[in-house]
Amino acid sequence: MVQTVVEQHAQISVLVNCAGVNMRKLALDYTEEDWDYITEPPLLSVCAARYPPPRRQ
């Protein structure tokens, strides 16, 4: 996917990690396990694009 974007647009300027989950209950009612479930995807996910860091323009 990265190679296709670079071929079509010449560079990648910004990568966005938009991982997230939610629970349908009041935040005051969350257990510690609930908080882990909610915060782990965005905090622990890794961008595995395997593309060199952007160069300064």
Buried (B, 14 or more C-beta within 10 A) or exposed (E): EEEEEEEEEEEEEEEEEEEEEEEEEEEEEBEEEEEEBBEEEEEEEEEEEEBEEEEEE
